[in-house]
Amino acid sequence: MKESRLHKSILNARVNLIFYFITLALSFFSRKIFLSCLGADFVGLTSTIGNLLGFLNLAELGVGSAIGYVLYKPIYENNRNEINEIISVFGYIYKKIGLIILAAGMVLACFIPLIFAKASFNLGLIYFAYFSFLASSLISYFINYRETLLGADQKNYVIVGYLQTSLVIKSLVQMTLAYYTKNYYYWVTIELAFGFLFSIVLNKKIDQTYPWLSTNIKKGKLLFKQYPEVMKYTKQLFVHKIATFVLSQTSPFLVFAFSSLKSVAFYSNYTLITDKISGLINNILGSTGAGVGNLVAEGDEKKIKQVFWELTSIRYFVAGIFIFSLYHLIEPFISLWLGGSYVMNNSILILILANSFIMQTRGTIDQYLYGYGLFSDIWAPLTEAALNLSIAIICGHFWGIEGVLMGPLVSMTLIVCIWKPCFLYSKGFKTSLWNYWITLFKYFLILTAAWILSSIIFKSIIKINPTSSYKLWILYALITTSIYSIISFIMMYTFTQGIRDFSYRMIKKIRK
């Protein structure tokens, strides 16, 4: 991985991390103000409209990712003419998708009176909000399609920086207007206005970053047949992403179907915490995705393998800290936050963390499959979805939430943990898989040993009750997490080459 590529990955992670905390803090304040000044009904109205339009955006699934992959090679070769052609083709495809979404949105608008029949707002406000949200979503298809080049070129920090800054300013303006005017129309108008403002600023930045970029949608229509791989990868990625979408949307319904509303609320308290922390980790480690694609485009097999194990080792190290910390800290935190009665069976916590561990450690395999363009195993996501649903339904019937959680655990173990590495090694690396399994077994032994040793140490020397106060919980969290992190890092550094290579790379970067 070239230093410039490493620098971009670090910059992407840094920008994602900064804005993650800013938007996380702002979301608590803004939601409170919107609820108190505009009312829960209006917040529910905008959320429902957003969900409705989210289903319309399913038409896009796969296109942006396919274009991103096709761009890796010309970016590496600095083939500006080919980049212009690919972005023109992308603009043409996105325009067609935008027109489809617009048509579907107009049809859906006919049913607005039925969908919101029980709403306390007049239809004028509902339609104004609906079409404002629809217009905002269409901007990406008709105007902002060129931003895909920034992502493929590892400059996603530009998009994140401008987008998140826009969102922060928009939230502050909406909060101010909501507090002083309590006017629904002002809130929606700001939502739409900032969509266009962000588009103008972003496209100006794209012109500055790539002054040679010249796209033509009409030309893209003529060039469409010259890039058949775009549609091939789009169709394959569509299956992968639609399966993921279906799984994420059906899991909450299954939890509700096989348990009480009270149990669902308790379960949501756990997933709220795990999802927030998972999002933080993904913002940091996910920034290397485009770098992997560019690395594969270079074709240096030795460097490809070295970086693969660097990224795999750091993911297992971070995931180990994530699981260990939550296992020891989440129940005391919930006791302090909501009360001891909200703590669920330990078996539910173990299943939640097991699923989270797989989601955290799968990232490197997914990035390399994407980097090699290996999307042809469309049976895999379909099988994963089918296994997930069938196991969750059958086991959920007998064991409730624990049974539902067995669905994703079994399906991901078979497809994500077993099949996807086989697919990558056979079609991408084209080498034996034994080294992968041996190294992963070593990782599990190290993490298990670090877990046992850390537990023995802090249980024997730490006499803190973390459920007594937030102050003691924070102290307990700092001590336990630090002990495990240090022990785990020492063992990973001693026994694995990947973490050593990653450490050397970071030290070299810091010295520079």
C-alpha positions in Angstrom: 0.0 0.0 0.0 1.6 3.3 -1.1 2.0 6.0 1.5 -0.4 8.2 -0.4 -3.0 5.4 -0.2 -2.3 5.0 3.5 -2.5 8.8 4.0 -5.9 8.8 2.3 -7.2 5.9 4.4 -6.1 7.7 7.6 -7.7 10.9 6.4 -10.9 9.2 5.6 -11.0 7.6 9.0 -10.2 10.8 10.8 -12.9 12.8 9.0 -15.5 10.0 9.6 -14.5 9.8 13.2 -14.7 13.6 13.9 -18.1 13.9 12.2 -19.4 10.8 13.9 -19.1 12.3 17.3 -20.3 15.7 16.2 -23.5 14.3 14.6 -24.0 11.8 17.4 -24.0 14.6 20.0 -26.1 16.9 17.8 -28.7 14.2 17.1 -29.7 14.0 20.8 -30.2 17.8 21.1 -32.0 18.2 17.8 -34.4 15.3 18.4 -35.3 16.7 21.8 -36.0 20.2 20.3 -38.0 18.8 17.3 -40.1 16.7 19.6 -40.8 19.4 22.0 -41.3 22.2 19.5 -42.8 20.5 16.5 -44.3 17.4 18.2 -43.9 13.7 17.9 -46.5 13.5 15.1 -44.5 15.7 12.8 -41.2 13.8 13.6 -43.1 10.6 12.9 -44.5 12.0 9.6 -41.0 12.9 8.3 -39.6 9.6 9.4 -42.4 7.7 7.6 -41.9 9.7 4.4 -38.2 9.0 4.6 -38.9 5.2 4.9 -41.3 5.3 2.0 -38.7 7.0 -0.3 -36.1 4.6 1.0 -37.9 1.7 -0.6 -38.0 3.6 -3.9 -34.3 4.0 -3.8 -33.9 0.2 -4.0 -33.8 0.8 -7.7 -30.2 2.1 -7.3 -28.8 -0.9 -5.4 -25.6 -2.1 -7.1 -25.0 0.6 -9.7 -22.8 2.9 -7.7 -20.8 0.0 -6.3 -20.3 -1.5 -9.8 -19.1 1.9 -11.2 -16.7 2.3 -8.2 -15.1 -1.1 -9.0 -14.8 -0.4 -12.7 -13.1 2.9 -11.9 -10.2 1.4 -9.9 -8.1 0.4 -12.9 -8.3 3.6 -14.9 -7.7 5.6 -11.7 -4.5 3.6 -11.1 -3.4 4.0 -14.7 -4.4 7.7 -14.7 -6.5 7.1 -17.8 -8.5 10.3 -17.8 -10.3 9.6 -21.1 -11.6 6.3 -19.8 -12.6 7.9 -16.5 -14.6 10.5 -18.3 -16.3 7.8 -20.4 -17.2 5.7 -17.3 -18.6 8.7 -15.4 -20.6 9.6 -18.5 -22.1 6.1 -18.6 -22.8 6.3 -14.9 -24.6 9.6 -15.4 -26.7 8.1 -18.1 -27.6 5.1 -16.0 -28.3 7.3 -12.9 -30.6 9.5 -15.0 -32.7 6.5 -16.1 -32.9 5.4 -12.4 -33.8 8.9 -11.4 -36.6 9.0 -13.9 -37.9 5.6 -12.7 -37.8 6.8 -9.0 -39.6 10.0 -10.1 -42.3 8.0 -11.9 -42.7 5.6 -8.9 -42.8 8.6 -6.6 -45.6 10.2 -8.6 -47.6 7.0 -8.4 -46.9 6.6 -4.7 -48.1 10.2 -4.2 -51.6 9.1 -5.3 -51.8 7.0 -2.2 -50.7 9.6 0.2 -54.2 10.3 1.4 -54.7 6.6 2.2 -51.3 6.2 3.8 -51.7 9.2 6.1 -55.5 8.9 6.5 -55.2 9.1 10.3 -52.6 11.9 10.3 -53.6 15.1 12.1 -51.9 17.3 9.4 -53.6 18.7 6.4 -52.7 17.2 3.0 -51.0 20.4 1.8 -48.3 20.0 4.4 -47.9 16.3 3.9 -47.6 16.7 0.1 -45.2 19.6 0.5 -43.0 17.4 2.8 -43.3 14.4 0.5 -42.3 16.2 -2.7 -39.5 18.1 -0.9 -38.0 14.8 0.3 -38.5 13.3 -3.1 -36.7 16.2 -4.8 -33.8 16.0 -2.3 -33.3 12.3 -3.1 -33.4 12.9 -6.9 -30.5 15.4 -6.7 -28.1 12.5 -6.3 -29.3 10.9 -9.6 -29.5 14.0 -11.8 -26.7 16.2 -10.4 -24.4 14.5 -7.8 -23.5 11.3 -9.8 -19.9 12.5 -10.2 -19.2 12.1 -6.5 -18.6 8.4 -7.2 -15.2 9.3 -8.6 -14.2 10.8 -5.2 -15.1 7.6 -3.4 -13.2 5.4 -5.9 -10.2 7.7 -5.7 -10.1 7.4 -1.9 -11.2 10.9 -1.4 -14.5 10.1 0.3 -13.4 12.5 3.1 -14.4 15.3 0.7 -17.9 14.0 0.4 -18.2 13.3 4.1 -16.7 16.7 5.0 -19.0 18.7 2.9 -22.1 16.5 3.5 -21.7 16.3 7.3 -20.9 20.0 7.5 -24.0 20.8 5.5 -26.1 18.5 7.8 -24.7 20.1 11.0 -25.5 23.6 9.7 -28.9 22.4 8.5 -29.8 20.9 11.9 -28.7 24.1 13.7 -30.9 26.2 11.4 -33.8 23.9 11.7 -33.4 23.8 15.5 -33.4 27.6 15.7 -36.5 28.0 13.5 -38.3 25.2 15.3 -37.6 26.8 18.7 -38.6 30.3 17.7 -41.3 29.8 15.1 -42.6 26.2 15.5 -43.4 26.3 11.8 -43.5 23.0 9.9 -43.1 24.6 6.5 -39.9 26.3 7.5 -38.4 23.0 8.7 -39.2 21.3 5.4 -38.0 24.2 3.3 -34.6 24.2 5.0 -34.4 20.4 4.4 -34.9 21.0 0.6 -32.8 24.1 0.4 -29.7 22.5 2.0 -30.0 19.6 -0.4 -29.5 21.9 -3.3 -26.9 24.0 -1.5 -24.8 20.8 -0.7 -25.1 19.8 -4.4 -23.8 23.2 -5.6 -20.8 23.2 -3.2 -19.9 19.5 -3.8 -19.9 19.9 -7.6 -17.8 23.0 -7.4 -15.3 21.0 -5.3 -15.3 18.2 -7.8 -14.5 20.7 -10.6 -11.6 22.0 -8.5 -10.3 18.5 -7.7 -10.7 17.2 -11.2 -10.5 20.2 -13.6 -10.0 17.7 -16.5 -13.3 15.8 -15.7 -15.7 16.3 -18.6 -18.8 14.2 -18.6 -21.7 14.1 -21.1 -24.9 12.1 -20.4 -25.8 11.9 -24.0 -22.4 10.6 -24.8 -22.8 8.1 -21.9 -25.8 6.6 -23.7 -23.7 6.0 -26.8 -20.8 4.5 -24.7 -23.1 2.3 -22.6 -22.6 -0.8 -24.8 -18.8 -0.4 -24.6 -18.9 -1.1 -20.9 -20.9 -4.3 -20.5 -19.2 -5.1 -17.2 -21.1 -2.3 -15.6 -24.4 -4.0 -16.1 -23.0 -7.4 -15.3 -21.6 -6.2 -11.9 -24.7 -4.1 -11.3 -27.0 -7.2 -11.6 -24.7 -9.3 -9.4 -24.4 -6.5 -6.7 -28.1 -5.9 -6.8 -28.7 -9.5 -5.6 -26.1 -9.1 -2.8 -27.5 -5.8 -1.6 -31.2 -6.6 -1.9 -30.6 -9.7 0.2 -28.8 -7.6 2.9 -31.7 -5.1 2.8 -34.3 -7.8 3.2 -32.4 -9.3 6.2 -32.0 -6.0 8.0 -35.7 -5.1 7.5 -37.1 -8.5 8.5 -35.1 -9.1 11.7 -37.0 -6.5 13.8 -40.3 -8.1 12.7 -39.2 -11.6 13.7 -38.1 -10.4 17.1 -41.6 -8.9 17.6 -43.3 -11.9 16.2 -41.8 -14.4 18.7 -41.7 -12.2 21.8 -43.7 -9.5 23.7 -43.5 -5.8 23.1 -41.7 -5.5 26.4 -39.0 -7.9 25.3 -38.6 -6.1 22.0 -38.0 -2.8 24.0 -35.4 -4.6 26.2 -33.7 -6.1 23.2 -33.6 -2.7 21.4 -31.7 -1.2 24.4 -28.9 -3.7 23.7 -28.8 -3.3 19.9 -28.9 0.5 20.3 -25.6 0.4 22.1 -23.9 -2.3 19.9 -25.0 -0.6 16.7 -23.6 2.8 17.8 -20.2 1.3 18.7 -20.2 -0.8 15.5 -20.9 2.3 13.5 -17.9 4.0 15.1 -15.6 1.0 14.2 -16.9 0.8 10.7 -16.3 4.6 10.2 -12.6 4.0 11.1 -11.8 0.6 9.5 -14.2 0.9 6.5 -12.2 3.8 5.1 -9.7 1.4 3.6 -12.1 0.0 1.1 -11.2 2.1 -1.9 -7.5 1.6 -1.0 -7.9 -2.1 -1.3 -9.5 -1.7 -4.7 -6.6 0.4 -5.9 -4.1 -2.0 -4.4 -5.6 -4.9 -6.3 -5.5 -2.9 -9.5 -1.7 -2.6 -9.1 -1.4 -6.3 -9.2 1.5 -6.7 -6.7 0.5 -10.1 -5.2 3.0 -10.0 -2.4 1.8 -6.5 -1.2 -1.9 -7.6 -1.7 -1.4 -10.5 0.7 0.6 -8.4 3.2 -2.1 -5.7 3.4 -4.8 -8.4 3.6 -3.3 -9.8 6.8 -2.6 -6.4 8.2 -6.2 -5.4 7.8 -7.5 -8.8 9.0 -5.3 -8.7 12.1 -6.3 -5.2 13.1 -10.0 -6.1 12.6 -9.7 -9.1 14.9 -7.8 -7.1 17.5 -10.4 -4.3 17.5 -13.3 -6.8 17.4 -11.8 -8.6 20.4 -11.8 -5.3 22.4 -15.3 -4.6 21.2 -16.7 -7.9 22.3 -14.8 -8.2 25.6 -15.7 -4.6 26.7 -19.4 -5.0 25.9 -19.6 -8.3 27.6 -18.4 -6.9 30.8 -19.8 -3.3 30.6 -23.2 -3.4 28.8 -25.2 -4.9 31.6 -23.9 -2.6 34.3 -24.5 0.3 32.0 -28.1 -0.7 31.3 -28.6 -1.1 35.1 -27.4 2.4 35.7 -29.2 3.9 32.6 -32.6 2.2 32.9 -32.6 0.0 35.9 -31.7 -3.6 36.8 -35.1 -4.9 35.5 -34.1 -4.1 32.0 -31.1 -6.5 32.0 -31.9 -9.6 29.8 -30.7 -13.2 30.0 -26.9 -13.6 29.5 -27.6 -16.0 26.6 -29.2 -13.1 24.6 -26.1 -10.9 25.2 -23.8 -13.7 24.1 -25.7 -14.2 20.8 -25.8 -10.5 20.1 -22.1 -10.2 20.6 -21.4 -13.3 18.5 -23.3 -11.8 15.6 -21.5 -8.5 16.1 -18.1 -10.2 16.1 -18.8 -11.8 12.7 -20.0 -8.4 11.3 -16.9 -6.7 12.6 -14.3 -9.3 11.3 -15.9 -9.9 7.9 -14.9 -6.5 6.6 -11.5 -7.4 5.1 -12.9 -10.4 3.1 -15.7 -8.2 1.8 -13.3 -5.4 0.8 -11.1 -7.9 -1.1 -14.0 -9.6 -2.8 -15.1 -6.1 -3.9 -11.6 -5.2 -5.0 -11.4 -8.3 -7.2 -14.9 -7.8 -8.5 -16.0 -11.1 -7.2 -19.8 -10.7 -7.1 -20.8 -13.7 -9.2 -21.8 -16.0 -6.3 -25.3 -14.6 -6.2 -26.5 -17.9 -4.7 -24.6 -17.0 -1.5 -26.6 -14.0 -0.4 -29.9 -15.7 -1.4 -28.9 -18.8 0.6 -27.8 -16.6 3.5 -31.2 -14.9 3.5 -33.1 -18.1 3.3 -31.1 -19.8 6.1 -31.5 -16.7 8.3 -35.2 -16.5 7.9 -35.9 -20.2 8.1 -33.7 -20.8 11.2 -35.0 -17.6 12.9 -38.6 -18.6 12.3 -38.2 -22.2 13.5 -35.9 -21.5 16.4 -37.8 -18.3 17.3 -40.9 -20.4 17.7 -39.3 -22.6 20.3 -36.8 -20.2 22.1 -38.0 -16.7 21.4 -35.4 -14.0 20.9 -32.5 -16.4 21.4 -34.0 -18.5 18.6 -34.3 -15.5 16.3 -30.7 -14.6 16.9 -29.6 -18.1 15.9 -30.7 -17.3 12.4 -28.1 -14.7 11.5 -25.5 -16.5 13.5 -25.8 -19.8 11.6 -26.3 -18.2 8.2 -23.3 -15.9 8.6 -21.1 -18.7 9.9 -21.8 -20.8 6.9 -21.7 -18.1 4.2 -19.6 -15.3 5.5 -17.1 -17.2 7.6 -16.7 -20.3 5.5 -17.8 -19.7 1.9 -16.6 -16.2 1.3 -13.0 -16.9 2.2 -13.1 -20.0 0.0 -14.4 -17.9 -2.9 -11.8 -15.2 -2.4 -8.9 -17.6 -2.2 -10.0 -19.7 -5.2 -11.0 -16.8 -7.6 -9.0 -13.9 -6.2 -5.8 -15.0 -4.6 -5.8 -18.3 -6.4 -3.8 -20.0 -3.6 -4.4 -22.6 -1.0 -6.8 -21.8 1.8 -5.0 -23.7 4.6 -2.8 -20.8 5.6 -6.0 -18.7 6.1 -7.6 -21.2 8.4 -4.4 -21.9 10.4 -3.8 -18.1 10.9 -7.5 -17.5 11.9 -7.2 -20.4 14.4 -4.2 -18.7 15.9 -6.2 -15.4 16.2 -9.0 -17.2 18.0 -6.5 -18.9 20.4 -4.8 -15.5 21.1 -8.1 -13.7 21.7 -9.4 -16.5 24.0 -6.1 -16.6 26.0 -6.2 -12.7 26.3 -9.8 -12.9 27.4 -9.1 -15.5 30.1 -6.0 -13.9 31.4 -7.6 -10.4 31.5 -10.6 -11.7 33.4 -8.4 -13.4 36.0 -6.3 -10.2 36.5 -9.1 -7.7 36.9 -11.4 -10.0 38.9 -8.6 -10.6 41.4 -7.3 -7.0 41.7 -10.3 -4.8 40.9 -12.9 -4.3 43.7 -15.2 -1.9 41.9 -19.0 -2.2 41.6 -19.8 -0.6 38.2 -23.5 -0.5 38.9 -23.0 1.9 41.9 -22.5 5.1 39.8 -21.6 6.4 36.4 -18.2 7.5 37.8 -17.4 4.0 39.0 -18.7 2.5 35.8 -16.4 4.8 33.7 -13.4 3.8 36.0 -14.3 0.2 35.7 -14.6 0.5 31.9 -11.2 2.2 31.5 -9.4 -0.4 33.7 -11.0 -3.5 32.2 -10.7 -2.3 28.6 -7.1 -1.2 29.1 -6.0 -4.5 30.7 -7.5 -6.5 27.8 -6.3 -4.2 25.1 -2.7 -4.3 26.4 -2.6 -8.0 26.9 -4.3 -8.7 23.5 -2.0 -6.4 21.6 1.2 -7.8 23.2 0.0 -11.4 22.3 -1.1 -10.4 18.8 2.2 -8.5 18.2 4.3 -11.4 19.5 2.6 -14.2 17.6 1.2 -12.7 14.4 3.0 -11.0 11.5 0.0 -9.0 10.4 -0.2 -6.8 13.5 3.6 -6.3 13.4 3.5 -5.1 9.8 0.5 -2.8 10.6 2.3 -1.4 13.6 5.5 -0.7 11.6 3.5 1.0 8.9 1.7 3.3 11.4 5.0 4.1 13.2 6.6 5.0 9.9 3.6 7.2 9.0 3.8 9.0 12.4 7.5 9.7 12.0 6.9 11.2 8.6 
